[in-house]
């Protein structure tokens, strides 16, 4: 395909040369620019994070473009540009279109190819994840705490030395823990206690990422050939779908019986039930459509959170000077208050947010695909099919917004009066304290405009519970201080799978 396109460009360039009698130098410039652009677009796969940062620094607040192999990215960071993104019509810039391009659901999610326009199929999931789920956290946090403890112990049992010290690949461990934890929150006891189902859905998480990345870079004619093959020959997809769909079908039948008064029972408190309850009534979603919705939300719930927790764990190992202070907080009455309210633990909250600021898993956020050609007021253009994005990582590392931006300041976002007074000089944000789950003008990790991550409250609670468990029970450290911690792919900065963390039981 690349050879074909290059040959076509060469023929066109030669024709221009012949017709206009252009100089050979002009022709070489045309070819050089084209080849350079194509090389850079494929370079994005391996250096996207660095290309975005370099573009941001060079642009000086203006929009800039970074090519990719499947589409171009137009990055914007000014308040004016971000305001225009927020105001854009749902038929102009679409988060759903970008998400569909990322995950290739027609092939990786059994044909669930949602519409590009936001709201065209309802957005009940926002209420389910962003409202009903947080309301239920108080009721399920003790169970979450138990699952974290059991999952942690089960994993370390298979990674413990004769001396009783656990040595574990941190990223894999957190993915396992969060698969189990999210499984309980999504599917209740029925499926989360089914070991076969939990193994399959963990396998499915890995499958979707690999398959989607392969399909994204293929030309459409090859995608149409290879995509269905992936869908047909991946039994794990069908297994997962059938098990969830069976539970959804039964739940919907029970709901009808309750509504007609034929039976009396309290509905379960899990994501399946909340999606059923918030499904748009006018669209009359059946079990199959609700199952698709649950699978799509599930996929977005594991990888990002497990990577975030892993980076916080890395920072706990890298900055042991914070351990004593954080441990004191999670062993105080502040933790009891957190378990009663889902709020609090400001020092741990700040530590988590600072870790996420310095180690965002994404160099971009606020993805919107142009459903038709779009033009900003300053003339910046986004061609149909390309994306407009926010250079999140570069902004989070910008001294303009974060003093001492390259330094880890674990209490940067905490209320100063909550930070212990000692010989250290702490750096605080000029605008004042903020929580990990908060939205702000300069912190776009959760998204932009009215389209932000509805699961951020759960993410905050889950991360605190996992870190509190580690702080209370273990001393942790890297097995090798000099190991490279991060792997880069496109705009992602993910923890390396081979980074080992040592967990020694606390003796005091």
N, C-alpha and C positions, 0 to 999 in steps of 0.2 A: 504493500500500500504506500509506504514511504517512497519507494523507488518510482512508483507511478506518479505520485503527486510532484515529486522533484522533476521528473521528466517533463511533465506538463508545464510547470513553471519555467523551465529552461526553454521550451518551445515558444511560449508566450513572450519571454524576454528577447529571444532571437527575432521574433516577428516585429517587436517594437523597435529593435535595433535596425532592422531592414527598412521599415516604413519611415521612421523618423531620422535615419542615418545618425543614430546616437553614437557616442564614443564607446570604445571598448571599456573604458574606465567606468562609465555609467552602468554598463551591463554588469560588470563585476561587483559594483556596489549593490545593485539590486539582488544579485545572487547571494552575496555575502550577508546582507540583512536577512534574507529569507532563511538561509541555512543556520545563521546564528540564532534566529528566533526558534527554529525547530529544535536545535540542540538544547536551548534553554528550557523549552517546554518539557522535554524529557528529563532534563536535569532536575526539574521540580520534584520528581518522584523521590529523589535521594537528598535534595538540599532545599526543599521548599521552605522550611523554617528559616534558614539563613537568607534565602532570597527575599523573603517578606521583610525581615528585619533590615536588610540592606536597602530595600526599596523605600521603607518608611523613613530611614535616616536621610536618604538623599532627597526625598520629596518635600521635607520640611513642612508638613501639615497639609500639603495638597494631595489630591488623588494620584494614585500611581497604579501601574499595571504589572502583573506577574503572569507570564504565560504558563499554561499547563498542557499536558498531552491531550486532555479531553475537552478543555474549555479554558478561557482566559479568566483571570481574577482582577477585578477593579477594586482596589482597596481605598476606603474613605475613612477619615478619622475626625474631621472637623464637625463642630456642632451643626453647621449649615447642611453639610452633606448627610449627616445622620438624621437630621430633621426631615430631609427630603425622602430618605429611605422609609422613615416611619409613616409619612403621608402618602407614599406610593400606593396606587390601587392594587387590589389583590390579583388583578389580571395583568399587572406590570412586573412587579418583583415578588417572587414566591419562595418562601422557605420550603414549602412542600416539594416544589420542583427540584430544588437543590438536594433535599433529602432523598428523593427518589433516584436522582442521579448517583448519589453516594452509595446507596444500598442495593440498587438494582432489584427491587422487590419482585418484579415479574418472574425472576429466575431464582432468587434466594428465599422468597417467602411464599412459595407455592402459588404464584400468579397474582398476589395481592398488589395490584398496580394502581395505587390511589391517585386521585385527580390532583393536578398541579395547583389549583386555586385553593387557598386557605378558606375553610368554611363551607366548601362545596359539598362535603360529606358530613358536616357537623364537626364540632370541636368539644364534644362531651368529655373527651379524655382530659381536657384541661381542668374541668371541675373535678373529675375523678382523682387525678394525680395531685392537683394543686390545692384542692379544698377538702374533699372527703378523706383523702389519705392523711393529711396533717391532723385532721380532727381525731383520727383513730390512733395516732401515734401514742398518745397517753395510755391507751388500753393495751397496746401490743408491745410497748417498750420492755417490760419484764421478759416477755417471750423472746424479743430480739436479743436481749442480754444473755439469755440462756443459750440461744442458738449460736451466738458468737463464741461463748465459752466452750460449748460442745464441739463446734467446728474447728476451733483453734486447737483444742486438745487432740482431736482425731487426726488432724494434719500433722501435728508435731510428734505424735506417736510413731509415725512412719519416717520421721526425720530427726530422731534423737540418738545421740551418741551414747556410748557405754557410761560416760560420766554424767549422764542425765541432762546434757545441754542440747537444746534443739538447734539444728542448723538447717534453715529452710530457704528455698527460692522464694523471695518475698512476694513477687508479683503473682506467681502461680498460687501461692497460699491465699492471698487476698481475693483472687478471682474465685477460688473454691469457697471461701467463707461467704463472699457476697452472693454467689450463686445460691447457696443454701439460705442465706438471710432473705434475699429477694424472692426466692421460691416460696418461703413461708408467707411473705407479705402479698404476693401475687395470687397464689393458688391455695392458701390455707393448708391445713394438715393433710388433706386427702392426697394431693399430688406431691407436696414437699417432703412427705414421709416415704414416697415411692422412690427407692434408690435407682431403679432402672430409668425412671423419668428424669431424675435429677442428673444422672450421668449423660443422658441423651441431650438434655437442654444445655448442659455445659459444652458438649461437643458441637451443638448447633451454633452457639455463640462464636466459636472459632471458625466454623464453616462459613458463616455469612461474611465475616471480614475478608477471608481469603478469596472466596468466590466473587464478591463484589469488586474487589480491587483488580482481579483479572479481567472481569467483564468491562469495567470502566474504560480501560485503555484499548479495547478492541473496536475496530470499525463496525458500523451497524450491521453490515452484511455477515460478518463473522459472529457477531453477538447473537444474531438470529439463529445461527447454526449451533454454536457452542452452548448458549444460554439454556435452551430446552434440554440439552443433554445433561447439564449439571442438575437441573430440576428433576429430571426423570430418574437419574442414577444416584440420588442422595436419599437413601431410605430414612435417615434421621429426620428429615423435614416432615415426611408423611407420618412418622411415628409420633412426633411431637404434636403435630396438628390434630391427629385423631384422638389423642389422650385429652388434650385441652378441649377440643370440640365436644367430646362426650360429656365432660363436666359442665360446659356451658349449656348444652342442650338440656341436661337434667335441671340445672339451676333455673333456666327460663320456664320450663314446665312447672316447676315448684312455685315460681313467682306468680304464674297465672292462677294456680290453685289457691294461693294465699289471697290474691285479689278478688277471687270469686267466693271466698269464704269456705271453700271445701276443706282446707286444712289451716291450721294455725301454727306458725313457727316464726322465729326471729331470723332475719337474713344473715348470712355469714359476713364477717368483716374482712374482706380481701379484695384485691384488684379486680378479679373476675366479676364479683358482685357489683362493684362500683361502676365498672364499664357497662354492665347490663342496665343498671339503674339510670345512667346518664346518656345512654344511646339515644340519638335523635328520634323521637317518636314518629315524626312526619316521614322519615325515610324507612321505617319499618325494618330495621336491621334484624336479620335472622342469626342463628347460631354461628354460621360460617363467617359472616361479616364481623361479628363481635370477636370471634377467635382470631381473625386477621389483626384486628385492632390490638388485642392483648399481646400477640406475638411481636408486633411492631414496637409497642411500648416496652416490652420486656427487653428487647435487644438493646435499646438505648439506656437501660438501667444498670448494666453490669460493667461494661468495659471502662467507661469514663470514671465511674465511682471507684472501681478497684485500682485504677492507675493513680487516682488522686490519693487514696489511702496509702498506697505504696510509697509515693513521694513524701508524704508526711512522716511515714515510718523511717524513710531514709534520712530525713532532716532530724528526726529524734536521735538517730545514731550519730549523725554528723555534728550535732550541737548538744552534747551532754550537759552543758551548763544550764540548760532549761529544764532538765528532767526533774530535779528536786522540787522546783517551784510548781511545775505542772502536776507532779505526783501529790504534792500537798493539797492542791486544789481539788483533785478528783477523789481524795480521801477525806475531804471535809464535808460539812453539811451542804456545801454548794452543789455537790453531786446529788444529794437527796432532793434538793430543790429542782435540779434539772430533771430528775426522774418524775417529778410531780407536775412539771410545767412544760417540758421539752425545751426550755430556754435557760440561759445562764452559762456558767463555765467560761467567762470572758477571756481568760488567759489561754486556755486550750483553743477556744474559738479563734483567737487572734493568731496563734501558732499555726493552725490549719490554714487560715486565710493567707498568711505570709508564705507558707510553703506552696500554696496554689498560685500565688502571685509570681514567685520566682520559677516555679515549675509547672506552668499551665500545660495541659496535655495537648492543647491546640494553639497554633500560632494565629488562627483566625476564628472569628465568631460572627454571628449575625448574617449567615449565608442567605443570599436571596438570588435565585435564578431569574434572569430576565425572560419573561414569557413573550415579550416583543421588544423591539429596540427601545431603549430608555435613555433619556438625556437629563443630566443634572443642570441646574440653572447656570452654572459656570461653563457649560459646554462639554463637560466630561460625558463620554458616551459608553453605554453598556450594550453590546450587541446581543441580539436574541440568542439565548442558550448560554451566554456567559454569566458569571456571578459577580455580584457586588458583596464585599465583605469588610469586616473591621479587623485591622492588624493587632489583635488583642495582645499577643505576647510582647510585641515591640512597645506598645503603649504601657503595659505593666512594668516594663523595664526602663521607662523614660523618666529621667530626673525631673522633668517638668511637673510630673504628677506625683512622683514618689521620691522624696529626699533619700540620698544614699541608696539609690535604686538597685544597685548590684549587690548590696550587702543583705544578709539574712538578719532581719530585725523581728524576732519572734513576737514581740508585744507591740508592734507598730500600730495595730488596729484596736488595741485594748484601751479601756478608760485608764488614764494615768494614775488615778487614785487607787486602782486595783493592783497595780504593779508594785511588788515589794521594793522597798528602798534599800539599795546596797551600793557598792562602789562602782557598779557599771553605769554607763550613761546610755539610756535607751532613746531611740528615735521614734517619734510619734507622728502620725499623719497630721498635716496642718488643718485639715477640715474636721478633725475630731475622730472619735472612735466609731467603728462600724462592725457589724456582724458578718460572718462568712456568707450568709444567705442574702445579704443586702444587695440592692441594685444601686448603682451610682453612675454619674456622668463619665467617670474615668475607669470604671471596673466593669468591663463588658463580657466577662467570662460566662455569665449566665444568659447572654443574648442582648438584644437591643429592642427598643420600642415596646410595643405591646406583646411581642412574641419572645418570652423569656422562659427558661426552664422551670416548669411547674413542680419538678421533683427536687428542687434545691433544699427544701426544708427537711425532707427525708434524708437527703445526702448529708446534711449537716449533722443530724441526729445519729445516723449510722456511723459516720466517721468518728464522732466523739465517743460513741460506745466502744468501738474497736480500739481506739487509742487509750481510752480509760482502762480497758481490760489489760492491755499490754503494760501500761504504767504501773498498775497495781500489782501485777504478778511477775514481771520480768525486768531484767537488765538486758538491753539489746545493743548490739554493736555489729559493724561490718566484719565479715570474715577477711576481706581484702580491701583496705582503704583506697587502693589505687585503681580499683575496677571501674571501667566506664559504666555509668549508671543509666544512660539514655540511648535509645535507638531512634533514628529519624526516618520517617516515611511521609512523603507529601508534607502536610502542615502539622503532622502529629509528632509529639515528643513523648514516647512511651518508655516506661521502665524496662530495662533489659531483663529477660527471663532468667539469666544466669547469675544475677546478683544475689549472693547468699547473706542472710542475716542470722546472727547467733542469738538465741534466746536462752538466757541463764535464769533459772528460778531465783527470785529474791530471797535472800537469807535473813533479812531483818524483819 
